[in-house]
Amino acid sequence: MRGRLSALVMILGGVAFLFGAADAMSAESPLIDGEGVQIVNAQCGVCHSLALVAQNRADRAGWRALIRWMQDKHGLWPLGEFEAPILDYLETHYAPAAVGRRRPLAPALMPELSTGEKR
């Protein structure tokens, strides 16, 4: 009896997982639309949220290193013919952003000096 119950629980869990995965795949992707986005959705979204992809930035070498890390440490399968289009997409849409200082505050928004004067 326990064996049958365990098997039933495993089957129901598998079905629930499959429906959950289908829901995740049908949800709107947080990724920037562009050539290759479908491949990234299909390959990357199987294991983790696509928001995880969208929040990161790297150059092509950095994305390749991250893929290799996932393959070495987390069992990511060989991407084969999909690797180049995935890297093209990531390099185009999720490259490091140029960083710089924010624009200066308007004089009216500047804090007062200790003397009570405006800067």
PDB file as gemmi writes it, atoms N, CA and C in Angstrom:
CRYST1    1.000    1.000    1.000  90.00  90.00  90.00 P 1                      
ATOM      1  N   MET A   1       0.815  -1.199   0.000  1.00  0.00           N  
ATOM      2  CA  MET A   1       0.000   0.000   0.000  1.00  0.00           C  
ATOM      3  C   MET A   1       0.860   1.264   0.000  1.00  0.00           C  
ATOM      4  N   ARG A   2       1.908   1.260   0.848  1.00  0.00           N  
ATOM      5  CA  ARG A   2       2.790   2.426   0.898  1.00  0.00           C  
ATOM      6  C   ARG A   2       3.484   2.646  -0.436  1.00  0.00           C  
ATOM      7  N   GLY A   3       3.880   1.579  -1.080  1.00  0.00           N  
ATOM      8  CA  GLY A   3       4.546   1.683  -2.375  1.00  0.00           C  
ATOM      9  C   GLY A   3       3.651   2.331  -3.410  1.00  0.00           C  
ATOM     10  N   ARG A   4       2.390   1.940  -3.422  1.00  0.00           N  
ATOM     11  CA  ARG A   4       1.448   2.527  -4.375  1.00  0.00           C  
ATOM     12  C   ARG A   4       1.190   3.996  -4.057  1.00  0.00           C  
ATOM     13  N   LEU A   5       1.083   4.306  -2.778  1.00  0.00           N  
ATOM     14  CA  LEU A   5       0.853   5.690  -2.376  1.00  0.00           C  
ATOM     15  C   LEU A   5       2.045   6.565  -2.755  1.00  0.00           C  
ATOM     16  N   SER A   6       3.243   6.061  -2.523  1.00  0.00           N  
ATOM     17  CA  SER A   6       4.451   6.806  -2.897  1.00  0.00           C  
ATOM     18  C   SER A   6       4.502   7.029  -4.402  1.00  0.00           C  
ATOM     19  N   ALA A   7       4.180   5.996  -5.158  1.00  0.00           N  
ATOM     20  CA  ALA A   7       4.182   6.118  -6.612  1.00  0.00           C  
ATOM     21  C   ALA A   7       3.154   7.153  -7.067  1.00  0.00           C  
ATOM     22  N   LEU A   8       1.982   7.141  -6.463  1.00  0.00           N  
ATOM     23  CA  LEU A   8       0.937   8.097  -6.807  1.00  0.00           C  
ATOM     24  C   LEU A   8       1.382   9.523  -6.494  1.00  0.00           C  
ATOM     25  N   VAL A   9       2.007   9.704  -5.337  1.00  0.00           N  
ATOM     26  CA  VAL A   9       2.484  11.036  -4.959  1.00  0.00           C  
ATOM     27  C   VAL A   9       3.545  11.514  -5.949  1.00  0.00           C  
ATOM     28  N   MET A  10       4.444  10.623  -6.355  1.00  0.00           N  
ATOM     29  CA  MET A  10       5.474  11.000  -7.317  1.00  0.00           C  
ATOM     30  C   MET A  10       4.861  11.360  -8.664  1.00  0.00           C  
ATOM     31  N   ILE A  11       3.889  10.596  -9.105  1.00  0.00           N  
ATOM     32  CA  ILE A  11       3.236  10.877 -10.383  1.00  0.00           C  
ATOM     33  C   ILE A  11       2.509  12.209 -10.330  1.00  0.00           C  
ATOM     34  N   LEU A  12       1.758  12.443  -9.254  1.00  0.00           N  
ATOM     35  CA  LEU A  12       1.039  13.712  -9.121  1.00  0.00           C  
ATOM     36  C   LEU A  12       2.007  14.889  -9.026  1.00  0.00           C  
ATOM     37  N   GLY A  13       3.118  14.684  -8.328  1.00  0.00           N  
ATOM     38  CA  GLY A  13       4.131  15.737  -8.248  1.00  0.00           C  
ATOM     39  C   GLY A  13       4.719  16.039  -9.613  1.00  0.00           C  
ATOM     40  N   GLY A  14       4.980  14.993 -10.400  1.00  0.00           N  
ATOM     41  CA  GLY A  14       5.508  15.184 -11.751  1.00  0.00           C  
ATOM     42  C   GLY A  14       4.529  15.925 -12.640  1.00  0.00           C  
ATOM     43  N   VAL A  15       3.255  15.572 -12.538  1.00  0.00           N  
ATOM     44  CA  VAL A  15       2.227  16.253 -13.334  1.00  0.00           C  
ATOM     45  C   VAL A  15       2.144  17.723 -12.925  1.00  0.00           C  
ATOM     46  N   ALA A  16       2.163  17.986 -11.633  1.00  0.00           N  
ATOM     47  CA  ALA A  16       2.113  19.372 -11.151  1.00  0.00           C  
ATOM     48  C   ALA A  16       3.322  20.161 -11.649  1.00  0.00           C  
ATOM     49  N   PHE A  17       4.490  19.505 -11.626  1.00  0.00           N  
ATOM     50  CA  PHE A  17       5.699  20.157 -12.123  1.00  0.00           C  
ATOM     51  C   PHE A  17       5.552  20.509 -13.595  1.00  0.00           C  
ATOM     52  N   LEU A  18       5.054  19.571 -14.386  1.00  0.00           N  
ATOM     53  CA  LEU A  18       4.888  19.820 -15.811  1.00  0.00           C  
ATOM     54  C   LEU A  18       3.924  20.965 -16.077  1.00  0.00           C  
ATOM     55  N   PHE A  19       2.814  21.002 -15.342  1.00  0.00           N  
ATOM     56  CA  PHE A  19       1.873  22.104 -15.527  1.00  0.00           C  
ATOM     57  C   PHE A  19       2.495  23.422 -15.098  1.00  0.00           C  
ATOM     58  N   GLY A  20       3.273  23.395 -14.038  1.00  0.00           N  
ATOM     59  CA  GLY A  20       3.963  24.607 -13.588  1.00  0.00           C  
ATOM     60  C   GLY A  20       4.957  25.085 -14.618  1.00  0.00           C  
ATOM     61  N   ALA A  21       5.696  24.156 -15.219  1.00  0.00           N  
ATOM     62  CA  ALA A  21       6.665  24.525 -16.256  1.00  0.00           C  
ATOM     63  C   ALA A  21       5.952  25.105 -17.462  1.00  0.00           C  
ATOM     64  N   ALA A  22       4.813  24.525 -17.822  1.00  0.00           N  
ATOM     65  CA  ALA A  22       4.047  25.048 -18.957  1.00  0.00           C  
ATOM     66  C   ALA A  22       3.555  26.457 -18.659  1.00  0.00           C  
ATOM     67  N   ASP A  23       3.100  26.692 -17.418  1.00  0.00           N  
ATOM     68  CA  ASP A  23       2.662  28.033 -17.046  1.00  0.00           C  
ATOM     69  C   ASP A  23       3.821  29.021 -17.127  1.00  0.00           C  
ATOM     70  N   ALA A  24       4.985  28.601 -16.652  1.00  0.00           N  
ATOM     71  CA  ALA A  24       6.153  29.485 -16.681  1.00  0.00           C  
ATOM     72  C   ALA A  24       6.536  29.818 -18.115  1.00  0.00           C  
ATOM     73  N   MET A  25       6.451  28.851 -19.004  1.00  0.00           N  
ATOM     74  CA  MET A  25       6.818  29.094 -20.398  1.00  0.00           C  
ATOM     75  C   MET A  25       5.789  29.961 -21.105  1.00  0.00           C  
ATOM     76  N   SER A  26       4.537  29.920 -20.657  1.00  0.00           N  
ATOM     77  CA  SER A  26       3.517  30.714 -21.321  1.00  0.00           C  
ATOM     78  C   SER A  26       3.451  32.133 -20.763  1.00  0.00           C  
ATOM     79  N   ALA A  27       4.076  32.359 -19.599  1.00  0.00           N  
ATOM     80  CA  ALA A  27       4.068  33.692 -19.016  1.00  0.00           C  
ATOM     81  C   ALA A  27       4.897  34.635 -19.889  1.00  0.00           C  
ATOM     82  N   GLU A  28       4.585  35.914 -19.792  1.00  0.00           N  
ATOM     83  CA  GLU A  28       5.310  36.893 -20.586  1.00  0.00           C  
ATOM     84  C   GLU A  28       6.769  36.936 -20.139  1.00  0.00           C  
ATOM     85  N   SER A  29       7.663  36.908 -21.091  1.00  0.00           N  
ATOM     86  CA  SER A  29       9.093  36.889 -20.802  1.00  0.00           C  
ATOM     87  C   SER A  29       9.569  38.283 -20.402  1.00  0.00           C  
ATOM     88  N   PRO A  30      10.442  38.371 -19.409  1.00  0.00           N  
ATOM     89  CA  PRO A  30      11.000  39.672 -19.036  1.00  0.00           C  
ATOM     90  C   PRO A  30      12.157  40.093 -19.953  1.00  0.00           C  
ATOM     91  N   LEU A  31      12.510  39.225 -20.903  1.00  0.00           N  
ATOM     92  CA  LEU A  31      13.651  39.511 -21.767  1.00  0.00           C  
ATOM     93  C   LEU A  31      13.293  40.499 -22.869  1.00  0.00           C  
ATOM     94  N   ILE A  32      14.291  41.237 -23.294  1.00  0.00           N  
ATOM     95  CA  ILE A  32      14.136  42.178 -24.403  1.00  0.00           C  
ATOM     96  C   ILE A  32      13.860  41.383 -25.674  1.00  0.00           C  
ATOM     97  N   ASP A  33      12.854  41.815 -26.429  1.00  0.00           N  
ATOM     98  CA  ASP A  33      12.524  41.123 -27.670  1.00  0.00           C  
ATOM     99  C   ASP A  33      13.618  41.381 -28.693  1.00  0.00           C  
ATOM    100  N   GLY A  34      14.008  40.352 -29.381  1.00  0.00           N  
ATOM    101  CA  GLY A  34      15.040  40.488 -30.399  1.00  0.00           C  
ATOM    102  C   GLY A  34      15.382  39.127 -30.974  1.00  0.00           C  
ATOM    103  N   GLU A  35      16.205  39.132 -31.997  1.00  0.00           N  
ATOM    104  CA  GLU A  35      16.597  37.887 -32.635  1.00  0.00           C  
ATOM    105  C   GLU A  35      17.298  36.981 -31.624  1.00  0.00           C  
ATOM    106  N   GLY A  36      16.782  35.775 -31.481  1.00  0.00           N  
ATOM    107  CA  GLY A  36      17.356  34.806 -30.561  1.00  0.00           C  
ATOM    108  C   GLY A  36      16.639  34.703 -29.233  1.00  0.00           C  
ATOM    109  N   VAL A  37      15.687  35.599 -28.969  1.00  0.00           N  
ATOM    110  CA  VAL A  37      15.018  35.577 -27.663  1.00  0.00           C  
ATOM    111  C   VAL A  37      14.262  34.268 -27.437  1.00  0.00           C  
ATOM    112  N   GLN A  38      13.708  33.668 -28.487  1.00  0.00           N  
ATOM    113  CA  GLN A  38      12.980  32.412 -28.323  1.00  0.00           C  
ATOM    114  C   GLN A  38      13.918  31.291 -27.884  1.00  0.00           C  
ATOM    115  N   ILE A  39      15.121  31.278 -28.440  1.00  0.00           N  
ATOM    116  CA  ILE A  39      16.098  30.250 -28.061  1.00  0.00           C  
ATOM    117  C   ILE A  39      16.501  30.437 -26.601  1.00  0.00           C  
ATOM    118  N   VAL A  40      16.734  31.693 -26.195  1.00  0.00           N  
ATOM    119  CA  VAL A  40      17.099  31.971 -24.803  1.00  0.00           C  
ATOM    120  C   VAL A  40      15.954  31.582 -23.878  1.00  0.00           C  
ATOM    121  N   ASN A  41      14.727  31.942 -24.257  1.00  0.00           N  
ATOM    122  CA  ASN A  41      13.565  31.541 -23.451  1.00  0.00           C  
ATOM    123  C   ASN A  41      13.524  30.025 -23.276  1.00  0.00           C  
ATOM    124  N   ALA A  42      13.710  29.305 -24.368  1.00  0.00           N  
ATOM    125  CA  ALA A  42      13.589  27.845 -24.347  1.00  0.00           C  
ATOM    126  C   ALA A  42      14.732  27.174 -23.607  1.00  0.00           C  
ATOM    127  N   GLN A  43      15.957  27.642 -23.791  1.00  0.00           N  
ATOM    128  CA  GLN A  43      17.114  26.985 -23.188  1.00  0.00           C  
ATOM    129  C   GLN A  43      17.341  27.419 -21.740  1.00  0.00           C  
ATOM    130  N   CYS A  44      17.231  28.693 -21.463  1.00  0.00           N  
ATOM    131  CA  CYS A  44      17.553  29.210 -20.130  1.00  0.00           C  
ATOM    132  C   CYS A  44      16.376  29.094 -19.160  1.00  0.00           C  
ATOM    133  N   GLY A  45      15.170  29.278 -19.702  1.00  0.00           N  
ATOM    134  CA  GLY A  45      13.988  29.268 -18.848  1.00  0.00           C  
ATOM    135  C   GLY A  45      13.599  27.897 -18.332  1.00  0.00           C  
ATOM    136  N   VAL A  46      14.243  26.852 -18.812  1.00  0.00           N  
ATOM    137  CA  VAL A  46      13.957  25.497 -18.330  1.00  0.00           C  
ATOM    138  C   VAL A  46      14.421  25.343 -16.890  1.00  0.00           C  
ATOM    139  N   CYS A  47      15.554  25.942 -16.558  1.00  0.00           N  
ATOM    140  CA  CYS A  47      16.162  25.728 -15.241  1.00  0.00           C  
ATOM    141  C   CYS A  47      15.934  26.866 -14.253  1.00  0.00           C  
ATOM    142  N   HIS A  48      15.786  28.084 -14.729  1.00  0.00           N  
ATOM    143  CA  HIS A  48      15.643  29.203 -13.801  1.00  0.00           C  
ATOM    144  C   HIS A  48      14.808  30.306 -14.431  1.00  0.00           C  
ATOM    145  N   SER A  49      14.438  31.247 -13.612  1.00  0.00           N  
ATOM    146  CA  SER A  49      13.642  32.378 -14.056  1.00  0.00           C  
ATOM    147  C   SER A  49      14.416  33.188 -15.091  1.00  0.00           C  
ATOM    148  N   LEU A  50      13.703  33.659 -16.084  1.00  0.00           N  
ATOM    149  CA  LEU A  50      14.337  34.508 -17.090  1.00  0.00           C  
ATOM    150  C   LEU A  50      14.676  35.879 -16.519  1.00  0.00           C  
ATOM    151  N   ALA A  51      14.052  36.240 -15.405  1.00  0.00           N  
ATOM    152  CA  ALA A  51      14.414  37.487 -14.736  1.00  0.00           C  
ATOM    153  C   ALA A  51      15.864  37.428 -14.256  1.00  0.00           C  
ATOM    154  N   LEU A  52      16.347  36.233 -13.940  1.00  0.00           N  
ATOM    155  CA  LEU A  52      17.739  36.059 -13.545  1.00  0.00           C  
ATOM    156  C   LEU A  52      18.673  36.431 -14.699  1.00  0.00           C  
ATOM    157  N   VAL A  53      18.281  36.087 -15.911  1.00  0.00           N  
ATOM    158  CA  VAL A  53      19.071  36.465 -17.090  1.00  0.00           C  
ATOM    159  C   VAL A  53      19.014  37.983 -17.265  1.00  0.00           C  
ATOM    160  N   ALA A  54      17.818  38.546 -17.184  1.00  0.00           N  
ATOM    161  CA  ALA A  54      17.613  39.968 -17.461  1.00  0.00           C  
ATOM    162  C   ALA A  54      18.324  40.879 -16.460  1.00  0.00           C  
ATOM    163  N   GLN A  55      18.588  40.397 -15.267  1.00  0.00           N  
ATOM    164  CA  GLN A  55      19.216  41.261 -14.263  1.00  0.00           C  
ATOM    165  C   GLN A  55      20.739  41.260 -14.348  1.00  0.00           C  
ATOM    166  N   ASN A  56      21.303  40.435 -15.205  1.00  0.00           N  
ATOM    167  CA  ASN A  56      22.755  40.332 -15.308  1.00  0.00           C  
ATOM    168  C   ASN A  56      23.286  41.032 -16.543  1.00  0.00           C  
ATOM    169  N   ARG A  57      24.549  41.389 -16.500  1.00  0.00           N  
ATOM    170  CA  ARG A  57      25.233  42.023 -17.626  1.00  0.00           C  
ATOM    171  C   ARG A  57      26.614  41.384 -17.744  1.00  0.00           C  
ATOM    172  N   ALA A  58      27.027  41.109 -18.966  1.00  0.00           N  
ATOM    173  CA  ALA A  58      28.372  40.593 -19.220  1.00  0.00           C  
ATOM    174  C   ALA A  58      28.690  40.767 -20.692  1.00  0.00           C  
ATOM    175  N   ASP A  59      29.967  40.763 -21.004  1.00  0.00           N  
ATOM    176  CA  ASP A  59      30.352  40.736 -22.412  1.00  0.00           C  
ATOM    177  C   ASP A  59      30.262  39.289 -22.886  1.00  0.00           C  
ATOM    178  N   ARG A  60      30.558  39.047 -24.149  1.00  0.00           N  
ATOM    179  CA  ARG A  60      30.416  37.696 -24.708  1.00  0.00           C  
ATOM    180  C   ARG A  60      31.240  36.676 -23.925  1.00  0.00           C  
ATOM    181  N   ALA A  61      32.474  37.037 -23.594  1.00  0.00           N  
ATOM    182  CA  ALA A  61      33.335  36.119 -22.843  1.00  0.00           C  
ATOM    183  C   ALA A  61      32.754  35.833 -21.457  1.00  0.00           C  
ATOM    184  N   GLY A  62      32.178  36.845 -20.842  1.00  0.00           N  
ATOM    185  CA  GLY A  62      31.568  36.659 -19.533  1.00  0.00           C  
ATOM    186  C   GLY A  62      30.350  35.751 -19.580  1.00  0.00           C  
ATOM    187  N   TRP A  63      29.504  35.929 -20.599  1.00  0.00           N  
ATOM    188  CA  TRP A  63      28.341  35.051 -20.758  1.00  0.00           C  
ATOM    189  C   TRP A  63      28.788  33.618 -21.031  1.00  0.00           C  
ATOM    190  N   ARG A  64      29.825  33.458 -21.866  1.00  0.00           N  
ATOM    191  CA  ARG A  64      30.342  32.113 -22.170  1.00  0.00           C  
ATOM    192  C   ARG A  64      30.873  31.463 -20.884  1.00  0.00           C  
ATOM    193  N   ALA A  65      31.592  32.233 -20.079  1.00  0.00           N  
ATOM    194  CA  ALA A  65      32.120  31.711 -18.814  1.00  0.00           C  
ATOM    195  C   ALA A  65      30.982  31.301 -17.882  1.00  0.00           C  
ATOM    196  N   LEU A  66      29.912  32.071 -17.869  1.00  0.00           N  
ATOM    197  CA  LEU A  66      28.762  31.725 -17.030  1.00  0.00           C  
ATOM    198  C   LEU A  66      28.093  30.440 -17.517  1.00  0.00           C  
ATOM    199  N   ILE A  67      27.983  30.282 -18.822  1.00  0.00           N  
ATOM    200  CA  ILE A  67      27.432  29.045 -19.391  1.00  0.00           C  
ATOM    201  C   ILE A  67      28.309  27.855 -18.993  1.00  0.00           C  
ATOM    202  N   ARG A  68      29.628  28.019 -19.120  1.00  0.00           N  
ATOM    203  CA  ARG A  68      30.541  26.922 -18.751  1.00  0.00           C  
ATOM    204  C   ARG A  68      30.414  26.584 -17.267  1.00  0.00           C  
ATOM    205  N   TRP A  69      30.271  27.601 -16.432  1.00  0.00           N  
ATOM    206  CA  TRP A  69      30.086  27.377 -14.995  1.00  0.00           C  
ATOM    207  C   TRP A  69      28.807  26.586 -14.736  1.00  0.00           C  
ATOM    208  N   MET A  70      27.716  26.953 -15.411  1.00  0.00           N  
ATOM    209  CA  MET A  70      26.460  26.209 -15.238  1.00  0.00           C  
ATOM    210  C   MET A  70      26.612  24.772 -15.734  1.00  0.00           C  
ATOM    211  N   GLN A  71      27.378  24.581 -16.793  1.00  0.00           N  
ATOM    212  CA  GLN A  71      27.613  23.221 -17.297  1.00  0.00           C  
ATOM    213  C   GLN A  71      28.462  22.420 -16.312  1.00  0.00           C  
ATOM    214  N   ASP A  72      29.496  23.037 -15.764  1.00  0.00           N  
ATOM    215  CA  ASP A  72      30.390  22.336 -14.845  1.00  0.00           C  
ATOM    216  C   ASP A  72      29.751  22.078 -13.483  1.00  0.00           C  
ATOM    217  N   LYS A  73      29.026  23.055 -12.967  1.00  0.00           N  
ATOM    218  CA  LYS A  73      28.535  22.971 -11.585  1.00  0.00           C  
ATOM    219  C   LYS A  73      27.071  22.574 -11.450  1.00  0.00           C  
ATOM    220  N   HIS A  74      26.274  22.800 -12.494  1.00  0.00           N  
ATOM    221  CA  HIS A  74      24.832  22.600 -12.349  1.00  0.00           C  
ATOM    222  C   HIS A  74      24.209  21.687 -13.391  1.00  0.00           C  
ATOM    223  N   GLY A  75      25.036  21.031 -14.179  1.00  0.00           N  
ATOM    224  CA  GLY A  75      24.521  20.032 -15.108  1.00  0.00           C  
ATOM    225  C   GLY A  75      23.851  20.576 -16.353  1.00  0.00           C  
ATOM    226  N   LEU A  76      24.150  21.817 -16.714  1.00  0.00           N  
ATOM    227  CA  LEU A  76      23.596  22.336 -17.972  1.00  0.00           C  
ATOM    228  C   LEU A  76      24.113  21.491 -19.123  1.00  0.00           C  
ATOM    229  N   TRP A  77      23.219  21.104 -19.990  1.00  0.00           N  
ATOM    230  CA  TRP A  77      23.546  20.271 -21.144  1.00  0.00           C  
ATOM    231  C   TRP A  77      24.372  21.060 -22.154  1.00  0.00           C  
ATOM    232  N   PRO A  78      25.090  20.374 -23.049  1.00  0.00           N  
ATOM    233  CA  PRO A  78      25.797  21.081 -24.125  1.00  0.00           C  
ATOM    234  C   PRO A  78      24.796  21.807 -25.010  1.00  0.00           C  
ATOM    235  N   LEU A  79      25.030  23.061 -25.275  1.00  0.00           N  
ATOM    236  CA  LEU A  79      24.083  23.864 -26.052  1.00  0.00           C  
ATOM    237  C   LEU A  79      24.241  23.672 -27.555  1.00  0.00           C  
ATOM    238  N   GLY A  80      25.377  23.120 -27.977  1.00  0.00           N  
ATOM    239  CA  GLY A  80      25.577  22.808 -29.393  1.00  0.00           C  
ATOM    240  C   GLY A  80      25.326  23.993 -30.291  1.00  0.00           C  
ATOM    241  N   GLU A  81      24.483  23.798 -31.295  1.00  0.00           N  
ATOM    242  CA  GLU A  81      24.207  24.851 -32.287  1.00  0.00           C  
ATOM    243  C   GLU A  81      23.475  26.051 -31.698  1.00  0.00           C  
ATOM    244  N   PHE A  82      22.930  25.910 -30.499  1.00  0.00           N  
ATOM    245  CA  PHE A  82      22.204  27.022 -29.880  1.00  0.00           C  
ATOM    246  C   PHE A  82      23.117  27.991 -29.137  1.00  0.00           C  
ATOM    247  N   GLU A  83      24.356  27.562 -28.861  1.00  0.00           N  
ATOM    248  CA  GLU A  83      25.230  28.422 -28.057  1.00  0.00           C  
ATOM    249  C   GLU A  83      25.528  29.748 -28.752  1.00  0.00           C  
ATOM    250  N   ALA A  84      25.885  29.735 -30.006  1.00  0.00           N  
ATOM    251  CA  ALA A  84      26.224  30.982 -30.713  1.00  0.00           C  
ATOM    252  C   ALA A  84      25.043  31.955 -30.752  1.00  0.00           C  
ATOM    253  N   PRO A  85      23.821  31.514 -31.124  1.00  0.00           N  
ATOM    254  CA  PRO A  85      22.710  32.474 -31.108  1.00  0.00           C  
ATOM    255  C   PRO A  85      22.374  32.987 -29.704  1.00  0.00           C  
ATOM    256  N   ILE A  86      22.562  32.146 -28.689  1.00  0.00           N  
ATOM    257  CA  ILE A  86      22.324  32.589 -27.312  1.00  0.00           C  
ATOM    258  C   ILE A  86      23.337  33.669 -26.953  1.00  0.00           C  
ATOM    259  N   LEU A  87      24.611  33.420 -27.249  1.00  0.00           N  
ATOM    260  CA  LEU A  87      25.643  34.413 -26.957  1.00  0.00           C  
ATOM    261  C   LEU A  87      25.431  35.689 -27.761  1.00  0.00           C  
ATOM    262  N   ASP A  88      25.018  35.568 -29.021  1.00  0.00           N  
ATOM    263  CA  ASP A  88      24.730  36.755 -29.842  1.00  0.00           C  
ATOM    264  C   ASP A  88      23.652  37.601 -29.181  1.00  0.00           C  
ATOM    265  N   TYR A  89      22.580  36.934 -28.759  1.00  0.00           N  
ATOM    266  CA  TYR A  89      21.459  37.642 -28.131  1.00  0.00           C  
ATOM    267  C   TYR A  89      21.912  38.324 -26.841  1.00  0.00           C  
ATOM    268  N   LEU A  90      22.581  37.570 -25.970  1.00  0.00           N  
ATOM    269  CA  LEU A  90      22.999  38.116 -24.673  1.00  0.00           C  
ATOM    270  C   LEU A  90      23.997  39.250 -24.840  1.00  0.00           C  
ATOM    271  N   GLU A  91      24.924  39.091 -25.764  1.00  0.00           N  
ATOM    272  CA  GLU A  91      25.921  40.131 -26.019  1.00  0.00           C  
ATOM    273  C   GLU A  91      25.257  41.410 -26.526  1.00  0.00           C  
ATOM    274  N   THR A  92      24.230  41.258 -27.353  1.00  0.00           N  
ATOM    275  CA  THR A  92      23.535  42.413 -27.927  1.00  0.00           C  
ATOM    276  C   THR A  92      22.678  43.132 -26.901  1.00  0.00           C  
ATOM    277  N   HIS A  93      21.918  42.369 -26.097  1.00  0.00           N  
ATOM    278  CA  HIS A  93      20.910  42.985 -25.233  1.00  0.00           C  
ATOM    279  C   HIS A  93      21.293  43.081 -23.762  1.00  0.00           C  
ATOM    280  N   TYR A  94      22.285  42.326 -23.329  1.00  0.00           N  
ATOM    281  CA  TYR A  94      22.646  42.318 -21.916  1.00  0.00           C  
ATOM    282  C   TYR A  94      24.149  42.466 -21.718  1.00  0.00           C  
ATOM    283  N   ALA A  95      24.733  43.374 -22.480  1.00  0.00           N  
ATOM    284  CA  ALA A  95      26.152  43.714 -22.330  1.00  0.00           C  
ATOM    285  C   ALA A  95      26.292  44.661 -21.143  1.00  0.00           C  
ATOM    286  N   PRO A  96      27.508  44.827 -20.636  1.00  0.00           N  
ATOM    287  CA  PRO A  96      27.689  45.778 -19.532  1.00  0.00           C  
ATOM    288  C   PRO A  96      27.236  47.177 -19.953  1.00  0.00           C  
ATOM    289  N   ALA A  97      26.546  47.840 -19.074  1.00  0.00           N  
ATOM    290  CA  ALA A  97      26.074  49.198 -19.358  1.00  0.00           C  
ATOM    291  C   ALA A  97      27.198  50.179 -19.061  1.00  0.00           C  
ATOM    292  N   ALA A  98      27.245  51.232 -19.853  1.00  0.00           N  
ATOM    293  CA  ALA A  98      28.213  52.287 -19.586  1.00  0.00           C  
ATOM    294  C   ALA A  98      27.847  52.925 -18.254  1.00  0.00           C  
ATOM    295  N   VAL A  99      28.825  53.076 -17.423  1.00  0.00           N  
ATOM    296  CA  VAL A  99      28.564  53.668 -16.111  1.00  0.00           C  
ATOM    297  C   VAL A  99      29.126  55.066 -16.078  1.00  0.00           C  
ATOM    298  N   GLY A 100      28.535  55.884 -15.307  1.00  0.00           N  
ATOM    299  CA  GLY A 100      29.006  57.253 -15.159  1.00  0.00           C  
ATOM    300  C   GLY A 100      28.301  57.895 -13.987  1.00  0.00           C  
ATOM    301  N   ARG A 101      28.703  59.073 -13.700  1.00  0.00           N  
ATOM    302  CA  ARG A 101      28.082  59.791 -12.591  1.00  0.00           C  
ATOM    303  C   ARG A 101      26.707  60.295 -13.006  1.00  0.00           C  
ATOM    304  N   ARG A 102      25.881  60.468 -12.024  1.00  0.00           N  
ATOM    305  CA  ARG A 102      24.573  61.058 -12.301  1.00  0.00           C  
ATOM    306  C   ARG A 102      24.763  62.533 -12.642  1.00  0.00           C  
ATOM    307  N   ARG A 103      23.759  63.110 -13.270  1.00  0.00           N  
ATOM    308  CA  ARG A 103      23.819  64.533 -13.578  1.00  0.00           C  
ATOM    309  C   ARG A 103      23.796  65.320 -12.275  1.00  0.00           C  
ATOM    310  N   PRO A 104      24.442  66.474 -12.240  1.00  0.00           N  
ATOM    311  CA  PRO A 104      24.431  67.284 -11.011  1.00  0.00           C  
ATOM    312  C   PRO A 104      23.013  67.724 -10.665  1.00  0.00           C  
ATOM    313  N   LEU A 105      22.785  67.908  -9.382  1.00  0.00           N  
ATOM    314  CA  LEU A 105      21.494  68.413  -8.929  1.00  0.00           C  
ATOM    315  C   LEU A 105      21.318  69.857  -9.374  1.00  0.00           C  
ATOM    316  N   ALA A 106      20.077  70.240  -9.597  1.00  0.00           N  
ATOM    317  CA  ALA A 106      19.768  71.635  -9.910  1.00  0.00           C  
ATOM    318  C   ALA A 106      20.119  72.475  -8.686  1.00  0.00           C  
ATOM    319  N   PRO A 107      20.551  73.728  -8.883  1.00  0.00           N  
ATOM    320  CA  PRO A 107      20.931  74.566  -7.731  1.00  0.00           C  
ATOM    321  C   PRO A 107      19.849  74.655  -6.656  1.00  0.00           C  
ATOM    322  N   ALA A 108      18.587  74.667  -7.071  1.00  0.00           N  
ATOM    323  CA  ALA A 108      17.504  74.775  -6.088  1.00  0.00           C  
ATOM    324  C   ALA A 108      17.393  73.520  -5.219  1.00  0.00           C  
ATOM    325  N   LEU A 109      17.935  72.406  -5.666  1.00  0.00           N  
ATOM    326  CA  LEU A 109      17.858  71.160  -4.908  1.00  0.00           C  
ATOM    327  C   LEU A 109      19.093  70.903  -4.052  1.00  0.00           C  
ATOM    328  N   MET A 110      20.105  71.746  -4.192  1.00  0.00           N  
ATOM    329  CA  MET A 110      21.335  71.564  -3.429  1.00  0.00           C  
ATOM    330  C   MET A 110      21.087  71.861  -1.955  1.00  0.00           C  
ATOM    331  N   PRO A 111      21.728  71.101  -1.074  1.00  0.00           N  
ATOM    332  CA  PRO A 111      21.563  71.367   0.366  1.00  0.00           C  
ATOM    333  C   PRO A 111      22.260  72.670   0.762  1.00  0.00           C  
ATOM    334  N   GLU A 112      21.809  73.209   1.848  1.00  0.00           N  
ATOM    335  CA  GLU A 112      22.444  74.441   2.358  1.00  0.00           C  
ATOM    336  C   GLU A 112      23.791  74.094   2.941  1.00  0.00           C  
ATOM    337  N   LEU A 113      24.706  75.063   2.847  1.00  0.00           N  
ATOM    338  CA  LEU A 113      26.009  74.910   3.495  1.00  0.00           C  
ATOM    339  C   LEU A 113      25.830  75.127   4.982  1.00  0.00           C  
ATOM    340  N   SER A 114      26.818  74.805   5.744  1.00  0.00           N  
ATOM    341  CA  SER A 114      26.722  74.967   7.192  1.00  0.00           C  
ATOM    342  C   SER A 114      26.538  76.423   7.591  1.00  0.00           C  
ATOM    343  N   THR A 115      26.886  77.356   6.709  1.00  0.00           N  
ATOM    344  CA  THR A 115      26.727  78.789   6.982  1.00  0.00           C  
ATOM    345  C   THR A 115      25.308  79.252   6.702  1.00  0.00           C  
ATOM    346  N   GLY A 116      24.465  78.350   6.165  1.00  0.00           N  
ATOM    347  CA  GLY A 116      23.098  78.717   5.835  1.00  0.00           C  
ATOM    348  C   GLY A 116      22.935  79.184   4.403  1.00  0.00           C  
ATOM    349  N   GLU A 117      24.046  79.270   3.686  1.00  0.00           N  
ATOM    350  CA  GLU A 117      24.012  79.722   2.293  1.00  0.00           C  
ATOM    351  C   GLU A 117      23.757  78.524   1.358  1.00  0.00           C  
ATOM    352  N   LYS A 118      23.203  78.833   0.212  1.00  0.00           N  
ATOM    353  CA  LYS A 118      23.054  77.829  -0.833  1.00  0.00           C  
ATOM    354  C   LYS A 118      24.364  77.726  -1.588  1.00  0.00           C  
ATOM    355  N   ARG A 119      24.618  76.582  -2.104  1.00  0.00           N  
ATOM    356  CA  ARG A 119      25.839  76.399  -2.914  1.00  0.00           C  
ATOM    357  C   ARG A 119      25.690  77.062  -4.252  1.00  0.00           C  
TER     358      ARG A 119                                                      
END                                                                             
